[in-house]
Amino acid sequence: MTDVRYFDHAATTPLHPQVVDAMQPYLHEHFGNPSSFHRYGRAARAAVETAREEMARLLGITPRELIFTGGATEADNNAIISMAFGLRQKGNHIITTAIEHHAVLHACEYLQSLGFDVTYLPVDETGMVHLETLKAAVREDTILVSIIYGNNEVGTIQPIEEIGAFLREKEILFHTDAVQVAGAIPLNVGQLPVDLLSLTAHKINGPKGIGALYVHKNVNFHPFIHGGAQERKRRAGTENVAGIVGFTEGLKRSVHELDERVAKYKAMREAMLSVWSESGIEFAVNGHPEKFLPHILNVSFPAVDTETMLMNLDIAGIAAASGSACTSGSLEISHVLVAMGLPEEQASSAIRFSFGLGVDVEDAVHVAQTVVAIIKRIKP
């Protein structure tokens, strides 16, 4: 247990020590450009392709189906904008949800400005998308559907397999943002009925600035970034060799330690909920009661608004978050909570606690007790 408790792992995670060790050689002696023919370049190219093969094995896919990107935002944009342009002769309609990450929402808004028609599916009060709602929205000109796998704010896990099976029958491309899912639940991409899937390293104790896009072998991918012939001419730009190596090591650690991590996260969640229940304070858990990511706990404390709670937690040495956007020095209510139809008092007092490396059950109890103390001090 440390003096400062970091409970914002859904935003970013600390580097795993073994990730740092794996990256070091490619920050110093093996600094070559992977596109160069000399020994420095060959060493860098070997590192990239070895990492690609290992990551593909861990995900249950083939190396050719993996494109390294500059992060999840680029991967999401690639999947949505590139495929929309490439498929425009077949149709003009795209479907997503009202609770997507802004990397997806803003990409769709951009496409709307160019004349594409986008449908934003509603969700229920738990943040769940229902297959019947999607079925009702599909049209003859629907070319692409993008639905987040596990929500980054409330943790609700969507029925990706059920949705994907339906879209396969309709021969409609399906993309999912799986950024929060990696390292939190089992992820065998090759067995999922998805065509494109986004990942990033910094959510699984890897470095920032490196992501990946899975593209099913049968998808005719249309490049979004143009330049060199890197990534089989699908993503131009000199590869981030150290980042790719670190990404792969982070994924390997998350896969090998998955059961241990999930057990710890669930214990932390239950410990916090027990403290609040026993204290008698008013609180409400946001998200699905059963189908949720184990490392994300979104809770509303109606007695104290989000901004006040976050400031007091920060003073107490606790890093947590809201799903809200900060505009002109004040917080706007999360678009996810609004889409879920939560009462304003509940939506405006929501805090996201997310678990990961470096914190344990003892830390969770301390954080929960601190929340109680803050509430009783502000609203005695």
C-alpha positions in Angstrom: 0.0 0.0 0.0 1.3 3.5 -0.9 0.6 7.0 0.3 -1.0 7.9 -3.0 -3.7 5.6 -4.4 -4.1 5.6 -8.2 -7.6 4.4 -9.1 -7.8 5.7 -12.6 -6.4 2.7 -14.6 -9.2 2.9 -17.2 -7.6 6.2 -18.2 -4.0 4.9 -18.4 -1.9 2.4 -16.5 1.6 2.4 -15.2 4.3 0.6 -17.2 4.8 -3.0 -16.0 8.5 -3.4 -15.0 8.9 -6.2 -17.5 7.5 -4.0 -20.2 10.2 -1.4 -19.4 12.9 -4.1 -19.5 11.6 -5.4 -22.9 11.6 -1.9 -24.4 15.1 -0.8 -23.2 17.2 -2.4 -26.0 15.1 -0.7 -28.7 15.5 2.7 -27.1 19.3 2.4 -27.1 21.4 -0.1 -29.1 18.7 -1.4 -31.5 17.6 2.0 -32.8 17.5 1.3 -36.5 14.6 2.1 -38.9 12.8 -1.2 -39.7 12.7 -0.2 -43.4 16.5 0.0 -43.6 18.5 -2.9 -45.2 21.6 -2.7 -42.9 22.0 -4.6 -39.7 20.5 -1.9 -37.6 17.3 -1.9 -39.7 17.2 -5.7 -39.8 17.4 -5.9 -36.0 14.5 -3.5 -35.7 12.5 -5.3 -38.4 13.0 -8.6 -36.6 11.7 -7.1 -33.3 8.6 -5.8 -35.0 7.7 -9.0 -36.8 8.5 -11.2 -33.7 6.2 -9.0 -31.7 3.5 -9.2 -34.3 3.7 -13.0 -34.3 3.5 -13.2 -30.5 0.7 -10.7 -30.3 -1.3 -12.5 -33.0 -0.8 -15.8 -31.1 -2.1 -14.3 -27.9 -5.1 -12.9 -29.7 -5.9 -16.0 -31.7 -5.4 -14.4 -35.1 -2.8 -14.5 -37.9 0.0 -11.9 -38.0 -1.2 -10.6 -41.4 -4.5 -9.5 -39.7 -2.7 -7.1 -37.3 -1.9 -3.5 -38.1 0.1 -1.4 -35.6 -1.2 2.1 -35.2 -0.4 5.2 -33.2 -3.0 4.3 -30.6 -6.7 3.4 -30.2 -8.0 6.7 -31.6 -6.1 6.1 -34.8 -7.3 2.5 -34.9 -10.9 3.5 -34.4 -10.6 6.2 -37.0 -9.0 3.8 -39.5 -11.7 1.2 -39.0 -14.6 3.7 -39.4 -13.5 6.4 -41.8 -11.4 4.2 -44.0 -14.0 1.5 -44.4 -16.8 4.1 -44.9 -14.9 5.6 -47.8 -14.0 2.2 -49.2 -17.6 0.9 -49.1 -19.5 4.1 -50.1 -20.4 2.6 -53.5 -22.3 -0.1 -51.6 -24.2 2.2 -49.2 -24.1 5.3 -47.1 -25.4 4.2 -43.7 -23.4 3.6 -40.6 -24.7 2.4 -37.1 -23.0 3.1 -33.8 -24.2 3.7 -30.2 -24.8 6.8 -28.1 -22.2 5.5 -25.5 -19.1 5.1 -27.7 -15.7 6.6 -26.9 -15.3 10.0 -28.6 -12.8 8.4 -31.0 -15.7 6.7 -32.6 -18.4 9.3 -32.0 -16.3 12.1 -33.5 -15.3 10.0 -36.4 -18.9 9.3 -37.2 -19.8 13.0 -36.8 -17.0 13.8 -39.3 -18.5 11.3 -41.8 -21.9 12.9 -41.3 -20.4 16.2 -42.3 -19.4 14.5 -45.6 -22.9 13.2 -46.3 -23.0 9.9 -44.6 -26.1 8.9 -42.6 -25.3 7.7 -39.1 -27.7 6.1 -36.6 -26.8 6.3 -32.9 -28.5 3.4 -31.1 -30.0 4.1 -27.7 -29.1 2.0 -24.6 -31.1 0.9 -21.6 -30.5 2.2 -18.0 -27.7 -0.3 -17.5 -25.8 0.9 -20.6 -26.7 -2.2 -22.7 -27.4 -2.2 -26.4 -30.2 -4.6 -27.4 -30.0 -6.8 -30.5 -33.6 -6.0 -31.4 -32.8 -2.3 -31.4 -29.9 -2.9 -33.8 -32.1 -5.1 -36.1 -34.7 -2.4 -36.3 -32.0 0.1 -37.4 -30.3 -1.9 -40.1 -31.2 -0.9 -43.7 -30.4 -2.0 -47.2 -27.7 0.6 -47.4 -26.0 -0.1 -44.0 -22.3 -0.8 -44.6 -20.7 -0.6 -41.2 -21.6 -1.1 -37.5 -19.3 0.0 -34.6 -20.2 -1.0 -31.0 -17.9 -0.7 -28.1 -17.1 -4.1 -26.4 -16.8 -2.9 -22.8 -17.7 0.7 -22.0 -14.9 2.8 -20.6 -17.1 4.7 -18.2 -19.5 2.3 -16.6 -17.9 -1.0 -17.7 -21.0 -2.6 -19.3 -20.1 -5.4 -21.6 -22.1 -5.6 -24.8 -23.4 -8.8 -26.4 -20.7 -8.7 -29.1 -21.0 -12.3 -30.1 -24.8 -12.1 -30.6 -24.5 -8.8 -32.5 -21.7 -10.1 -34.6 -23.5 -13.3 -35.6 -26.5 -11.3 -36.8 -24.3 -8.9 -38.8 -22.4 -11.8 -40.4 -25.7 -13.1 -41.7 -26.5 -9.6 -43.1 -22.9 -9.3 -44.6 -22.4 -6.0 -42.8 -18.9 -5.1 -41.5 -18.6 -5.0 -37.7 -16.1 -3.0 -35.7 -15.6 -3.1 -32.0 -13.5 -0.9 -29.7 -12.0 -3.5 -27.3 -9.6 -1.1 -25.6 -11.0 -1.7 -22.0 -11.6 -5.4 -22.6 -8.0 -6.5 -23.1 -6.6 -7.6 -19.7 -10.0 -7.6 -18.1 -11.8 -10.5 -19.6 -10.7 -13.4 -21.9 -10.2 -12.0 -25.5 -9.8 -14.5 -28.3 -10.3 -12.2 -31.3 -10.1 -15.0 -33.8 -13.2 -16.6 -32.3 -15.3 -13.4 -32.3 -17.7 -12.6 -35.2 -16.0 -9.2 -35.8 -14.3 -7.8 -38.8 -12.3 -5.0 -37.2 -11.2 -4.6 -33.5 -9.2 -1.8 -31.8 -6.6 -2.2 -29.0 -4.1 0.1 -27.3 -1.1 -0.6 -25.1 -1.4 2.0 -22.4 -4.5 0.3 -20.9 -2.6 -2.9 -20.2 0.6 -1.6 -18.6 2.2 -0.9 -21.9 3.5 2.5 -23.4 1.4 5.3 -24.7 1.3 6.1 -28.4 1.0 2.6 -29.8 -2.2 0.7 -30.7 -3.4 -2.0 -33.0 -6.2 -2.7 -35.4 -7.3 -6.2 -36.2 -8.6 -6.6 -39.7 -10.1 -9.9 -40.7 -8.3 -11.6 -43.6 -11.4 -11.4 -45.8 -11.9 -7.6 -45.3 -10.7 -5.4 -48.2 -9.0 -2.7 -46.1 -8.7 0.8 -47.4 -5.7 2.8 -45.9 -6.4 6.0 -44.0 -2.8 7.2 -43.7 -0.7 7.4 -46.9 3.1 7.5 -47.3 5.5 4.6 -47.2 4.8 0.9 -47.6 4.8 0.0 -43.9 2.3 -2.5 -42.4 1.8 -4.1 -45.8 0.8 -0.7 -47.3 -2.1 -0.4 -44.8 -0.5 2.2 -42.4 2.3 4.4 -43.6 4.9 5.7 -41.2 8.0 4.4 -39.5 7.1 1.8 -36.9 7.4 2.6 -33.2 9.7 -0.4 -32.5 10.1 0.1 -28.8 6.4 0.7 -28.4 5.4 -2.4 -30.4 7.8 -4.5 -28.2 6.3 -3.0 -25.1 2.8 -3.4 -26.3 3.3 -7.1 -26.9 5.0 -7.6 -23.5 2.0 -5.8 -21.8 -0.5 -8.0 -23.6 1.5 -11.1 -22.7 1.5 -10.1 -19.0 -2.2 -9.3 -19.0 -3.1 -12.7 -20.6 -0.8 -14.7 -18.3 -2.0 -12.9 -15.2 -5.7 -12.6 -16.2 -7.2 -14.9 -13.6 -5.2 -13.3 -10.8 -6.0 -9.8 -11.9 -9.8 -10.5 -12.2 -9.9 -12.1 -8.8 -8.2 -9.1 -7.3 -10.4 -6.6 -9.1 -13.6 -8.3 -8.0 -12.4 -8.4 -4.4 -11.6 -4.7 -4.5 -15.0 -3.9 -5.9 -16.8 -5.9 -3.2 -14.7 -4.4 -0.5 -15.6 -0.8 -1.6 -19.3 -1.6 -1.9 -19.3 -3.3 1.5 -17.7 -0.2 3.1 -20.4 2.1 1.6 -23.2 -0.3 2.5 -22.1 -0.5 6.1 -21.6 3.2 6.4 -25.2 4.0 5.6 -24.3 6.7 2.9 -26.5 7.0 -0.1 -24.9 5.6 -3.3 -25.9 4.0 -6.6 -23.8 1.7 -8.8 -24.0 2.7 -12.5 -23.8 0.1 -15.3 -25.0 -3.5 -15.7 -25.3 -5.4 -12.4 -23.8 -8.6 -13.9 -22.2 -8.0 -17.3 -19.5 -5.5 -16.3 -15.7 -5.2 -16.7 -14.2 -6.2 -13.3 -11.7 -3.3 -13.1 -14.3 -0.5 -13.6 -16.7 0.6 -10.8 -18.8 3.7 -11.5 -20.7 5.0 -8.5 -22.9 8.0 -7.8 -23.0 9.7 -4.4 -26.0 12.1 -4.6 -24.9 14.0 -1.6 -21.8 15.4 -3.3 -21.4 16.5 -6.9 -18.7 14.9 -9.1 -16.3 17.9 -9.2 -16.4 18.4 -5.5 -15.7 14.7 -4.8 -12.8 14.5 -7.3 -11.2 17.6 -5.8 -11.5 16.2 -2.2 -10.2 12.8 -3.3 -7.2 14.5 -5.0 -6.4 16.4 -1.8 -6.5 13.1 0.1 -4.0 11.6 -2.4 -6.5 9.5 -4.4 -6.7 9.6 -8.2 -10.2 8.8 -9.5 -12.1 10.1 -12.5 -15.5 11.1 -14.0 -16.5 10.2 -17.5 -17.3 13.9 -17.9 -15.6 16.4 -20.2 -14.0 19.5 -18.7 -15.1 22.6 -20.5 -14.2 26.2 -19.3 -13.2 24.9 -15.9 -16.4 23.0 -15.2 -17.5 19.4 -15.8 -20.2 18.5 -18.2 -22.3 15.5 -17.4 -21.1 12.3 -19.1 -22.7 11.6 -22.5 -22.8 7.9 -21.4 -24.8 8.6 -18.3 -27.1 10.9 -20.2 -27.7 8.2 -22.8 -28.5 5.7 -20.0 -31.3 8.1 -18.9 -30.0 8.4 -15.3 -31.6 11.1 -13.1 -29.6 14.4 -13.2 -28.7 14.1 -9.5 -27.3 10.6 -10.1 -25.5 11.5 -13.3 -23.9 14.7 -11.9 -22.5 12.9 -8.9 -20.8 9.9 -10.6 -17.3 8.8 -9.9 -15.3 6.1 -11.8 -12.9 4.1 -9.8 -10.7 1.7 -11.9 -8.3 -0.9 -10.6 -4.9 -2.2 -11.8 -1.3 -2.6 -11.1 0.0 -1.2 -7.8 -3.3 -1.1 -5.8 -5.0 -3.9 -3.8 -7.9 -4.6 -1.5 -6.4 -2.7 1.4 -6.1 0.4 -0.9 -9.7 -0.1 -2.0 -10.9 -0.1 1.6 -9.0 3.1 2.3 -10.4 4.8 -0.7 -14.0 3.8 0.2 -13.5 5.0 3.7 -12.2 8.3 2.5 -15.3 8.7 0.3 -17.5 8.2 3.4 -15.4 10.7 5.4 -15.7 13.3 2.6 -19.5 12.9 2.3 -20.0 13.1 6.1 -17.8 16.2 6.3 -19.6 18.0 3.5 -23.1 16.8 4.2 -23.1 16.0 8.0 
